[in-house]
Structure formats: C-alpha cells, structure tokens
C-alpha cells in the first residue's frame, strides 16, 4: 500500500514504498488552467509519473460550456477558464518535454466533470485515479468516484 502524507495541501508520497511499486497506468484530472495552482499541479503530475509508466491526463471543463453547479460555481466561469482544451494540451506537452518525459508515457482526454452521467464512459474502473483532496468540492468528487466503483 502506498502511504500519502498531506503537507501544506500537497500530497507527499513515501518514496521508499513508491519505488517498489510501479503501476502500468494511472489517471489524473483537473482543469489545469495556468497560472492557477501551478506548483500544486506540478507536484500532482510528477507524483503520477513516479507511480505509473503511463499517465492519462483528464482535462476538466474542456469546452468551457459545462453546466454551472451550486458548489464551486466559479469553476465554470469563462474568466477562470481562459485556456481551451487544445491550449492546455499544448501547455502540458511543453511541460512534459521540459521534464524529458517521452510522449509514449502520457495521453490526454477531455473530461466533462459536470456531466456525471458521462463519467462511466471516461473513467476506467480498472485504472487507479490519483485524486487531490484539498476542498469540499474535491472530497465530493472522491466520494462520487468511490460510489461508481472507480479505483483510487
């Protein structure tokens, strides 16, 4: 089992355990709208690459037309989503290139996170999901993923 430690809202993985375990694939998700939470996202993504050979990056709010929810309503506002899905993919590709991560180690998919009915089509129950839990909204997602039977 992998041990996680919460350090100033970041998850620090126990590297002794992490080095002995390498998953074939893991999924991460987020809006990934720079410059918001740049250090947070960098840590999240780097941990995913330490855990798995391949990282599937699910980019939430891909089309900036998602339904606004009562919780975290601001997440769907255009001003908080200045970059398109395609632009965010390009930003990631540049970031991964700078990190010297081979293109075979990652892939991208749009994730309409406000359309929960679509989750079963995008979330593979056999692939673990690395989830950051730093707000009521993220804890809510975690619980919804659990109810769907998604590996965490």
ZAMARKOL-747237 format. One record per residue (C-alpha): residue number from 1; residue in one letter; x, y, z. Coordinates in steps of 0.05 Angstrom, whole numbers, plus 5000, padded with zeros to 4 digits. Example, Ala and Ser with C-alpha at 12.3 -4.5 7.8 and 13.67 -1.06 7.14 Angstrom:
# residues 2
REC   i aa   px   py   pz
REC   1  A 5246 4910 5156
REC   2  S 5273 4979 5143
END
This chain:
# residues 152
REC   i aa   px   py   pz
REC   1  X 5000 5000 5000
REC   2  X 5024 5070 4983
REC   3  X 5029 5118 5041
REC   4  X 5009 5190 5030
REC   5  X 5025 5249 5075
REC   6  X 4987 5314 5070
REC   7  X 5038 5371 5072
REC   8  X 5011 5442 5065
REC   9  X 4955 5417 5019
REC  10  X 5003 5375 4977
REC  11  X 5008 5301 4978
REC  12  X 5078 5275 4991
REC  13  X 5088 5203 4973
REC  14  X 5131 5156 5014
REC  15  X 5185 5145 4963
REC  16  X 5211 5081 4994
REC  17  X 5144 5048 4981
REC  18  X 5134 5084 4915
REC  19  X 5200 5059 4886
REC  20  X 5179 4987 4898
REC  21  X 5113 4995 4861
REC  22  X 5102 5018 4790
REC  23  X 5032 5016 4760
REC  24  X 5023 5007 4685
REC  25  X 4975 5066 4681
REC  26  X 4944 5119 4726
REC  27  X 4894 5174 4715
REC  28  X 4897 5246 4739
REC  29  X 4846 5300 4728
REC  30  X 4837 5375 4736
REC  31  X 4821 5439 4699
REC  32  X 4896 5453 4694
REC  33  X 4886 5527 4679
REC  34  X 4953 5561 4688
REC  35  X 4976 5601 4725
REC  36  X 4927 5576 4777
REC  37  X 4956 5525 4825
REC  38  X 5018 5515 4782
REC  39  X 5061 5486 4838
REC  40  X 5002 5444 4862
REC  41  X 4991 5415 4792
REC  42  X 5065 5403 4780
REC  43  X 5071 5363 4844
REC  44  X 5007 5324 4828
REC  45  X 5031 5306 4758
REC  46  X 5103 5290 4779
REC  47  X 5075 5242 4832
REC  48  X 5033 5208 4778
REC  49  X 5094 5196 4734
REC  50  X 5131 5167 4794
REC  51  X 5073 5119 4806
REC  52  X 5060 5095 4736
REC  53  X 5091 5081 4668
REC  54  X 5034 5118 4632
REC  55  X 4992 5177 4657
REC  56  X 4924 5193 4628
REC  57  X 4910 5267 4638
REC  58  X 4836 5282 4641
REC  59  X 4826 5356 4628
REC  60  X 4763 5380 4663
REC  61  X 4719 5436 4636
REC  62  X 4747 5422 4566
REC  63  X 4697 5462 4527
REC  64  X 4683 5518 4578
REC  65  X 4609 5507 4568
REC  66  X 4596 5460 4625
REC  67  X 4535 5467 4669
REC  68  X 4546 5511 4729
REC  69  X 4538 5475 4795
REC  70  X 4516 5504 4861
REC  71  X 4582 5480 4891
REC  72  X 4644 5512 4863
REC  73  X 4603 5553 4813
REC  74  X 4664 5596 4798
REC  75  X 4699 5536 4767
REC  76  X 4655 5541 4705
REC  77  X 4662 5615 4694
REC  78  X 4698 5635 4630
REC  79  X 4745 5682 4667
REC  80  X 4770 5623 4708
REC  81  X 4780 5580 4645
REC  82  X 4819 5625 4598
REC  83  X 4853 5568 4560
REC  84  X 4818 5519 4513
REC  85  X 4826 5444 4519
REC  86  X 4875 5445 4460
REC  87  X 4916 5501 4491
REC  88  X 4921 5463 4556
REC  89  X 4944 5401 4519
REC  90  X 4998 5442 4485
REC  91  X 5020 5471 4553
REC  92  X 5025 5401 4581
REC  93  X 5064 5376 4522
REC  94  X 5115 5433 4531
REC  95  X 5118 5419 4606
REC  96  X 5129 5344 4595
REC  97  X 5181 5359 4542
REC  98  X 5219 5403 4592
REC  99  X 5214 5346 4642
REC 100  X 5243 5299 4589
REC 101  X 5182 5253 4592
REC 102  X 5173 5212 4530
REC 103  X 5107 5222 4492
REC 104  X 5091 5148 4499
REC 105  X 5083 5158 4574
REC 106  X 5022 5203 4572
REC 107  X 4956 5216 4537
REC 108  X 4900 5267 4543
REC 109  X 4825 5263 4544
REC 110  X 4771 5316 4555
REC 111  X 4732 5305 4619
REC 112  X 4664 5338 4626
REC 113  X 4665 5335 4701
REC 114  X 4597 5368 4710
REC 115  X 4564 5314 4667
REC 116  X 4567 5257 4717
REC 117  X 4529 5211 4670
REC 118  X 4589 5213 4623
REC 119  X 4638 5192 4678
REC 120  X 4627 5117 4665
REC 121  X 4650 5128 4593
REC 122  X 4714 5164 4612
REC 123  X 4735 5134 4679
REC 124  X 4763 5064 4671
REC 125  X 4746 5025 4734
REC 126  X 4809 4983 4726
REC 127  X 4856 5043 4724
REC 128  X 4873 5077 4790
REC 129  X 4858 5151 4796
REC 130  X 4904 5197 4834
REC 131  X 4860 5250 4866
REC 132  X 4880 5312 4905
REC 133  X 4833 5327 4963
REC 134  X 4840 5399 4984
REC 135  X 4769 5426 4985
REC 136  X 4697 5407 4996
REC 137  X 4690 5401 4921
REC 138  X 4748 5352 4915
REC 139  X 4723 5310 4973
REC 140  X 4655 5308 4939
REC 141  X 4686 5282 4875
REC 142  X 4726 5230 4913
REC 143  X 4662 5203 4944
REC 144  X 4626 5202 4877
REC 145  X 4684 5164 4846
REC 146  X 4681 5113 4902
REC 147  X 4606 5104 4891
REC 148  X 4620 5089 4817
REC 149  X 4670 5036 4838
REC 150  X 4729 5074 4808
REC 151  X 4797 5053 4836
REC 152  X 4831 5108 4877
END
